[in-house]
């Protein structure tokens, strides 16, 4: 629902705005898009929670998908997955299970061709959050003007916990072999090392009460969201109700009326996994599920925003450098190639003055005009079927912060554009001209 409403759907209802607007970067301009609330207990989905791990989740999803294809007669459709955050666990397991079913003869249902994951959890959170936390603060120091004593303190803590040495030793190209897939230094009962990211976040909020780990460039006043969501922005103007909690919306969608909708089950104090702990019992996807997916299919993208402190991009690179796929470990060279985003203008909305300046056509407002960001948006690197994309000026929700860059990634995923360094026009612009 967050993706549909705020990122890549036919319209976008962005934080701080009272109404939705048409989204020129909607992914359905390139392919059919199906948004799924899953696993059971997420969003509007209903039923007893029975999944203990990702294998259970994958089986449930495959059953749904088979019935979906039967219902709408979509046999033989090529399937591409996309997801964000914890989907770094869901997608590799679901896609892998579908490939098993495809190989068992169900090609008409499960013709999986690729996957795009944004700011995805693929290894344990210590690697993706705690280990690179101080390095992240150093890189974004202009947004975090801590005093010298606190800066020195967290640097010393990173050294004491072994995090700095870990980064220097294992974030190398080609990779250095680690003792085990999820090895992290420091004892598990060391509260100082376990809470380093939290202590940094607490200090950041003292400087900037509206600071958000989802996008560390967030400043006051925070923008309210029609979803009633996110970190420091969990409030709505007086008289405004979260969209998916509105009675008329629920009636129109024919969903349960008696349970409040939340954008994240965990925020409501409930789990989508069974058992006393309510925890996912699966191994991180980088241990087996994701490498297996790369071995069998390739065409997997891991995109990560440079301003995301929920999961830090150096942590994603650490995970990649300790994965083995297609008979080799990690990337052999560092990601340095540019992520290029071409300029796109909706022709009907613009005209050109004699001096070459583009202006909004008569009758169009600035909010209706669409000009993408253009030029280099970050870095993009591919080896052996895995593409890593580092997106500049983007937080945890990449397609919301950089929708044009996300559109370009989908083009490459679908095979419509050759690579992320291409300077070819957007596919939608080529279609318009044709």
ABEGO torsion letter per residue (X at the ends): XAAAAAAABABBBBBGBABBBBBAABAAAABBBBBBBOBBGBEABBEBBABABAAAAAAAAAAAAAAAAAAAGABGBBBBBBBBEAAAAAAAAAAAAAAAAAAAGBAAABBBABBBBBGBBABBAAAAAAAAAAAAAAAAAAABBBBAAAAAAAAAAAAAAGAAAAAAAABBOBBBBBABAABBBEBAABAAAAAAAAAAAAAAAAABAABBAABAABBOBBBBBAAGBEEAABBBBBGBBBAAABAAAAAAAGBBAABBBBABAAAAGBBABBEAAGBBABBBAAAAAAAAAAAAAEGBBBBBBAABAABBAAAAAAAAAABBBGGBBEBABBBABBBBBBBBBBAAABBBBAAGBBBBBBGBBAAABBBBBBEBAEBBBBBGGBBBBBBBGBBABAAAABAAAAAAAAAAAAGABABAABABBBAAAAAAAX
